[in-house]
Structure formats: C-alpha cells, structure tokens
Amino acid sequence: MRIATWNVNSIRTRHGRVVDYLVNADVDVLAMQEIKCKPEQFPLDGFEAAGYEVIAHGLNQWNGVAIASRLPMTDVETSFAGQPGFLKGHEGDDAPLEARALGVTVAGLRLWSLYVPNGRALDDPHMQYKLRFLRALADDAKRTLTADPAHPLALMGDFNVAPLDDDMGDPSFVPGISTHISPAEREAFAAFDEAGLTDVVRPHQPEGYTFWDYKQLRFPRNEGMRIDFILGSRGFADRVESAHIARDERKGDSPSDHVPVVVDLAEDDEDDDRPMIF
C-alpha cells in the first residue's frame, strides 16, 4: 500500500496536478492539507474518475484538510480529543475549531491528515495556539497508544516545525527570531516521539526538504525546509518498506510550495493468515 501526504495549497487551483500525481505515482491514500475550500466546493470529478473517494473537511477559503483513497474509509473524525480552537481576540477555551484535522480508518490503519497552525511570530497569540495544538495532538496519540501499543496509527501532514537544524535551509529563518525552529516548537514536536510515534520517512531519506517558498528563488537555490512528516506508531512503522520525498512535484507549472511525502507499506501479515487449501 502506498500512502502519501501533501499540502496542496488550494485544491481548486491544483486539482488536475494532484490527480495526475495520484495516478502516475500509484498512490492508494493521499492526505491533503490547505485545500482552502468547503466540502461542497471540492473538485471531486477528477478524483472520482480516477477511482478515488474523497472526504473533505473545510470551513472557508483558509486551512482545510482532506483524504483521497482508492480503498474504503470508515470512522471519520474531524477533530481529535482536546483539539484547541482559535479566534483572534478571543480568550477562553471555547474558541471555534478550525478545519485542521481529519481522521479515517483505511484497511485497519488509523490515518490523520493534519495542518498544524503556522504560529506567525514568536510573540503572536497564534504561536501559543500552535503549541497547544501540538501538545494536545501528542497527548491524544499517547492516550491511544497507551491503551493499545500495537495500534497502527499515522499522523500525517504539515507540522510547520523544522525539528532539526539540517531541516531548515531558508536563510530568512533566524534562531531566536523566527518561528518553526524555536526551542518551544521543537520541544512540542519531540513529544510525539515520547508518545510512541516516529518519523517513518527519515530512515529512508535522511536529507531533503518538503517546502520551498515561492519567493527569492528558494527552490532553484534549494533553500527549503523539512516540515511535512508521516509519524507512525510501532504498529504502522513496522510495516514501512520504503519512503521518499517527491521533490520533482515542486517543478513545472503552478506547483504547490510543498511536495508529497510518501511511504510504502507491506501487507499486514494478519491479512494472509488464512488456511492453505490444496
């Protein structure tokens, strides 16, 4: 099974390109972020013609997540336990939830498409929202895996954190001044490892970026950052046979500023635990 995640940066602008990638790369399940539309605005026709079902969660022209799959999807959730909300100028715990999380079950795997808040600036209220979001997500995963350590769980998407120094190649991001590389963000990201999740792509592709800004020739200069991840539980990671970053998708006409991150999974042994008939 081939599973990928991709911040598509407006599905209505790039739906043809996304469908072409799905077909050409033989992807079974794609988690998308920043679809920037409501479900009724999602351009389904191309996906359905290519054999994909789509579940989308979007509230307006900002944010939004979706999952396209050639296999049946069940147990749909549009938020995780403890997910914080945000509304500029609003104080308290009752802020409205944004469309940043979508969970489904596919072939026994629990898959989430996630778009973590950007943070905007170190002293911006959005940064505290980002940190609360990351902590709540890690806490929810930890509860799930404490109850069932073998649970095949994958958190996929744009985490807006460059956890290692080598993950940041954009010279405009400065330690102590910029988001994405602050100690607080990296500490919040490290909590996923403590919760029982690991980056299942890095062992197969240790280097490489997943995002390059459109400005300042960042892509030709390879001044990008690695901020898109697939974090898997032991039950998921043990099935990963290979993984890669599809860098070439940043080339060509009207690309997203992100590229797909892809894993290939072996078949579940339990699926083949059937009596032999001679």
Secondary structure, 3 states (H helix, E strand, C coil): CEEEEEECCCHHHHHHHHHHHHHHHCCCEEEEECCCCCHHHCCHHHHHHCCCEEEEECCCCCCCEEEEECCCCEEEECCCCCCCCCCCCCCCCCCCCCCCEEEEEECCEEEEEEECCCCCCCCCHHHHHHHHHHHHHHHHHHHHHHHCCCCCEEEEEECCCCCCHHHECCCCCCCCCCCCCCHHHHHHHHHHHHHCCEECCCCCCCCCCCECCCCCCCCCCCCCECCEEEEECHHHHCCEEEEEECHHHHCCCCCCCECCEEEEECCCHHHHCCCCCC
